[in-house]
Amino acid sequence: MVVEELSDTITFLGTAGARFVVTKQFLASGGAWLNLSGTQILLDPGPGCLVQSVKRKLDALKLKAIILSHKHLDHSGDINIMIEAMTEGGRRQRGLVFAPSDALNKDAVIFNYLRNFPQKIEILSEGGSYSIDGVSFETPVRHKHPVETYGLVFKTPRHTFSWITDTKYFPELAGYYKAELLILNVVLTEPRDPVDHLSLIDAAKIIKEVKPKAAILTHFGMMIWRSKPWELAQKMSDETGLKVIAARDGMKFDLAKLDEQQSD
């Protein structure tokens, strides 16, 4: 138990990215559960998050925060039920919720009736810095996506990792996400206008520029799913000379693995 509390882990509750992969549930779409030095945080609770977290014996009453990168349903479908679960249906005012302003205003995805259930709802913004117990994170730049969207850079007492959520590629993107571990939402095999998502080609560019100790690909579209993500990740590892992993539903990544690797 002590070892678990002192570790930094990421559990991928789901790896589905495109609407057809989500609606057909070829891959799960539950978001990610972070346990960072004992501080438990839920990121992007998409459809199925409640089921996936219970299945993996992850207790919502231990959550300190829920972070929503943007309001699209594959990221927010279970946000309301997870707020209820975190707060015992509103019986205990606890936990923080972080979300862009448009998730709370026009076409809001967080229901009004439960907005007083958490201790606080904080609005994410470009260049923002936030803190949850001993964990801090930043939202360095607004992404190019149809709704207000932010990626995240996390800092724990031992590690840094960044998560590039949904966005169209732009040349400055990589510069905002320098970290030991880089996680990328990669929907497409190759760029396709007007779809504002990263492709494998974009991901390879970013990974080469960031040069993390490891990179994890997730949030897969149909073509990536059909092309066997683990084989695509291995090919990218060979091409970049850097460790690239394809996330799997239920995969638990311990950031201590980064300490075992040699720095450049």
N, C-alpha and C positions, 0 to 999 in steps of 0.2 A: 504493500500500500504506500509506504514512504517513497519508494522508487517511482511509482506512478505519479504521485503528487509533484515530484521534483522534475519530471520529464516534460518535454514539449512535444505533443503529438497532434496529428491531424487525422481524423477519421472521415473518409469520403462516404457520406451516406448515399450519394448517387453521382453518376457521371454523365447523365443525359444532357444534351445541349439543344438540339433543334426540336421544333414543335412535334414533328412526327415521331422522333425517338422518345419524347416525353409522353405523348398521348397514347402511343402503343406500348409504352413501358418496356421497350427493348432493353433499355438500361434504366436504373432507378434515378429519381430526380429529387433527392432529399436535401441537397446542400452539403455542408461540411460541419463537423463538430470538432472544435479546437479545445484541447486541454493544455494550457500554457502555464506551467509552474503551479498547477492546481486551480487556475482560473479557467472555468469552462465557458466557452463562447460558441454560439450557433451562428453560422454564416449562411445566408440565402436559403431559408427553409422553403424549398419548392414543394410541389405535390408529392405526398408520400413521406414527408419528413417525420411526422409523428410515428408512422408505422415503422419506418426504418430505424429510428432512434430507439424505440421500445424493443424492436427485434434484437438490437445490439446491446440491450441493457444499459442504455444511456439515460440518465434520470434528469428530466427537465427541471426538477426542483433544485438541481445543483448548478443550473445555468446562472451566470452573473450578467450575461448580456446576449442580445440577439442583434446581429448586424445585417442590414439589407442593402446590397449594393445598388439595386434598382428594382422597380416595381413590376417588371414583366413576370407573368404568371409562373414561368419555369423556375423563378427565383423566390417568388413571394406567395405561392399558392397555399402554403401552410403557416404563414406568418401569424394569423390570428389564433389558430388553435395552439401554436407553440407559445404565444404570449399567455394564453389561458393556462397551459400546462406549467409554465414557469412560475405563475402566480397562484396556483391552486384555484383557478377559475375566478381570480380576483379576491380571494379570501385573504391573501397575503400580498401586500404591496411590496414587490421586490423586483430586482433586476433592472437593467437599462435596455433601451431599444434605440438603435441608431439607424436612421433612414434619410434618404434625400427628401427635400421638401415636397416634391410632386407625388411622393408616395402617401402624403398626408393631406394634400390639397385637392386639386382637380383629379377626378377619377382615382380617388384615394383607395389604397389597398389595405390600410389598417383601419378597422372599424372604429367609429367614434365611441361606442359603448365601452370599449376596453382600454381606452387611451390613458385612463387613470390607474390601471392595474399595475404597470411597472412603476418603479420609483421615479423614472424620468424618461422622456423621449428626447433625444438629441438629434438635431438636424445636421446631416453631412453636407459639407461644402468643399469647393476646390481649395487646396492648401490647408485643410483642417487638420488639427491634432487633437487626439482624444485619449482618455485613460480609463482602464478598467482594472482596479486593484493595481498589481505591479506590472501590468501589461499596457503598452501604449501602441497606438496605431495612427497612421496618417492617411489622408486621401489627397494625394499630391496633385492630381489633375482630373478635370472632367473629361470623360471619355466621349468619343464620337459614336453615339448610339441614339436611337430614336427617342429615348426618354433619359432623364437625368441619371447618370451612371458614374460610379467611382470605383477604381481599384484601390487596393489597400497595401500598406507597408507596415508589418507588425514588428515590434521590438520587445523581446522578453529579456530577463536578466542574462540569458545565455545565448540567444540566437536572434537573427533577423530573417524574416521571410516576406516575400511580396506575392501578391495575387493580382494578376491582370485579368479583370473580369471582362464582360462583353464590351467590345469596341471594334471599330474599324481601325486598321493599322494607320499610324502616322509616324513620320521619321523620328520625332522627339520622344516617342512613347517609352522606349527602353531606358532612357536617361532618368526617368522618374522611379524606376523600380529596381535599383541596385540592391542586392541582398545575397545571403548565402544560398537560400532556396528560392527558386522562382516557380510559381504555379501559374499556368496560362489556360484560360478558357479557349479552346480551339475547336471551332464548329466545322470549318471547311477544309477540304484537301488543298484547294487553291483559291486565290481571291476571286470573288464574284460580285460585281456591282449589280444592284445597289444594296447588297447584304452587308450590314455593318457588323461583321464578326471577323475574328482572326482566322487565318488559314495556316496550314502546316508551313507554307513558304514564309509567311509573316513570323511565325513562331521561331523558325530557325534563325531568321535575321536577329530577332530580339535576344535569343539565347546566346548567339555569338557575341553580341554587344555587351550583354550583362555579365557573361562568364560566371554564372553561379556555380557553387559546388555540385548542385544537382538541380534539375528542372523536372517538373511534373506536368504532364498534359492531362486535361480533363474537359468535361462539358462537350462531348462529342456529337457531331451531326451524323446523319445517316451514312454518308459516304465513308467517313472515318470508321464508323462502327463496322461497316461491311468489309473494310480493308484491314481489319485486325489491328487495333491501336497499339498493341504491344510490339508488333512487327514494325509499324511506322516509327515508334519511339526508338527502337533499336537502330533503325536506319538513320534516324536523326542523330543518335549518339555517335555512330560511325562517321557521319558527315561533319559534325561539329567538334568532335573530340571531347565532348562534355557528356556527363551522365544525364540521360533523359529517360524518364519513366512514364509509362501510361498508367494513370490511375485506374483502379477497378472498384466496382461497387463494394463497399465495406472495407476497403483497404485502409490500414492504419499505418501512417508513416511517422516514425520517431525521429525527430530532428537530431538526436544524438548520433545518428548515422553520419551526419555532416561532419562531426568532430573527428571521425575516423578517416576522412579523406584529406589528402594533402592539398594545401592551398597552392595557387599558381605562384 
